[in-house]
Amino acid sequence: MAKCYTIRSAKVSSLEEQIRVPLQLWLPKQTVVALKLNPECLKGLTARRDFSHDNLFHTLMGLMQVTSSEYDPRLDLTAQCPL
């Protein structure tokens, strides 16, 4: 089986349950290599800070390598961990 990397963020308070959603990102090793991502950095992201619903859109755009004026790499989890 291929090695995979996961990111988990599940710190949710009842007041913020609509914007701070649990997240698990599963990335096959081939994806990590193809996108030139640092897996150790990705694993450590949630230990350093929380993420919100806002990060989901931009992270998906980054993973799919979509070019758009709406994309903000500061909100893309994967853009924060290049090799």
C-alpha positions as CSV (number, residue, x, y, z in Angstrom):
1,M,0.0,0.0,0.0
2,A,1.2,3.5,-0.8
3,K,2.3,5.7,2.0
4,C,-0.1,8.5,2.8
5,Y,0.1,11.7,4.8
6,T,-2.8,13.2,6.8
7,I,-3.5,16.5,8.4
8,R,-6.1,16.7,11.1
9,S,-7.7,19.8,12.6
10,A,-10.6,19.2,15.0
11,K,-10.4,22.0,17.6
12,V,-14.1,23.1,17.5
13,S,-16.0,25.2,20.0
14,S,-19.8,25.3,20.0
15,L,-19.8,29.0,19.0
16,E,-17.6,28.5,16.0
17,E,-18.9,25.1,14.7
18,Q,-19.9,26.6,11.4
19,I,-16.5,28.0,10.4
20,R,-14.1,25.8,12.4
21,V,-14.8,22.4,10.9
22,P,-12.9,19.1,11.5
23,L,-10.6,18.4,8.6
24,Q,-8.7,15.3,7.5
25,L,-6.6,15.7,4.4
26,W,-5.4,12.4,2.9
27,L,-2.6,12.7,0.4
28,P,-1.0,9.8,-1.4
29,K,2.8,9.8,-1.5
30,Q,2.6,10.3,-5.3
31,T,0.6,13.5,-4.8
32,V,3.1,14.8,-2.2
33,V,6.0,14.1,-4.6
34,A,4.2,15.6,-7.7
35,L,3.3,18.8,-5.9
36,K,6.7,19.0,-4.2
37,L,5.2,19.2,-0.7
38,N,7.0,18.8,2.6
39,P,5.1,16.1,4.5
40,E,6.7,16.9,7.9
41,C,5.6,20.5,7.5
42,L,2.1,19.4,6.6
43,K,1.9,17.2,9.7
44,G,3.0,20.1,11.9
45,L,0.7,22.7,10.7
46,T,-2.2,21.8,13.0
47,A,0.1,21.7,16.0
48,R,1.1,25.4,15.3
49,R,-2.3,26.9,14.5
50,D,-6.0,26.3,13.9
51,F,-7.6,26.4,10.5
52,S,-11.1,27.4,9.4
53,H,-13.6,26.7,6.6
54,D,-11.9,29.4,4.7
55,N,-8.8,27.2,4.2
56,L,-10.8,24.4,2.5
57,F,-11.6,26.3,-0.7
58,H,-8.0,27.6,-1.2
59,T,-6.4,24.3,-0.3
60,L,-8.5,22.5,-2.8
61,M,-7.7,25.1,-5.5
62,G,-4.0,24.7,-4.7
63,L,-4.2,20.9,-4.8
64,M,-5.9,21.0,-8.2
65,Q,-3.5,23.7,-9.4
66,V,-6.4,26.0,-10.4
67,T,-5.5,29.5,-11.4
68,S,-8.0,32.1,-10.3
69,S,-8.1,35.7,-8.9
70,E,-10.1,34.2,-6.0
71,Y,-7.3,31.9,-4.9
72,D,-5.2,33.1,-1.9
73,P,-2.1,31.1,-1.2
74,R,-2.0,32.4,2.4
75,L,-5.1,30.3,3.0
76,D,-3.9,27.2,1.1
77,L,-2.5,24.7,3.6
78,T,-0.3,23.0,1.0
79,A,1.2,26.3,-0.2
80,Q,2.6,26.7,3.2
81,C,4.8,23.6,3.0
82,P,6.8,23.5,-0.3
83,L,9.9,21.4,-0.5
